[in-house]
Amino acid sequence: MTRTVLFHELGGPEVMRLADLEVGDPGPGEVRIRVDAIGLNRAEVLFRSGFYIYPVRAFPARLGNEASGLVEAVGPGVSSLRVGQPISTLPAFSQNDYGVYADRAIVPASAVVPRPDNLDPVRGSAVWMPYLTAYGALVETTGLRPGDTILLNAASSSSGLAIIDVANRIGAIPIALTRTAAKRDFLLKHGAAEVVVTDTEDVAARVLDATDGRGVDLVMDAVAGPGITALSRLVAPGGTLVVYGGLSGEPTPYPGLDLGLPALNIRSYTMLEITGDPERLRRAVAFIGSGLRAGAFEPVVDRVFALEDIVAAHRHLESNAQVGKIVVTTGGAP
């Protein structure tokens, strides 16, 4: 039997419950893992509450697709992994099919990668969602180049911090937006070239000053909503604005219809564009692995909760007060 987080209805964090379930043996193309740490993501909040890009197929439902631990058993046809191997899981499967909020879980072998020796289980569960998001948007989707300037909001989120890291790895110049001055020093230390405090500073003036009046080559917008119009005015002619989140919870206008704006490209983006394409995913894993080995990428962990405190962990996730990743541990690691 293994402790597994289930929910029997859509709703807030309180709908999640721990249950004891038989985990079973992995089938063809699957592995069973001992889960040591779980990285929490906004996708799980949206799935649990009924607002994700795909709906819950059946109840009770599971949660989670980013974890680290050890391989316990391999199914038929799996030769790339071995029992006892330290691993992390990629967010490359539907939560309708698998879930890693548990002491043990079965996952597709194609979504498992070896965990580098320099990553402990907690940090090993905090890598893949943010860095896959950042790599996919900056490298595969927009082709960010050395010397380009990128503007990002929600900069202290795990994805925001990964975007700063990937931008610096490429040789681009990241400008971070944050609501309050409390996170300015942290973001500068993490590698932001400039930090603009949106509650107290003139964002447009600061950004235009930092770019000699030209504007930025790329905006990464995790907030969306009405603020997209102001952000679009900061894009250099021919630049790109990417919407990859909806933290505002408000309808998002299409600013390209405003003829007073410079010519720009606007698109939405999800990490599923990378995890759903084997060749893009192969390149992403290679790029991120290189950054981890070189020390250029370092996952930031905000707080660690125990599995039995999963409700409190989700409440903290929904507060938007965190800097970096929220991680849940099972107690399985020695």
Secondary structure, 3 states (H helix, E strand, C coil): CEEEEEECCCCCHHHEEEEEECCCCCCCCEEEEEEEEEECCHHHHHHHHCCCCCCCCCCCECCCCCEEEEEEEECCCCCCCCCCCEEEECCCCCCCCCCCCECEEEEEHHHEEECCCCCCHHHHCCCHHHHHHHHHHHHHHCCCCCCCEEEECCCCEHHHHHHHHHHHHHCCEEEEEECCHHHHHHHHHHCCCEEEECCCCCHHHHHHHHCCCCCEEEEEECCCHHHHHHHHCCEEEEEEEEECCCCCCCCCCCHHHCCCCCCEEEEECCCHHHHCCHHHHHHHHHHHHHHHHHCCCCCCEEEEEEHHHHHHHHHHHHHCCCCEEEEEECCCCC
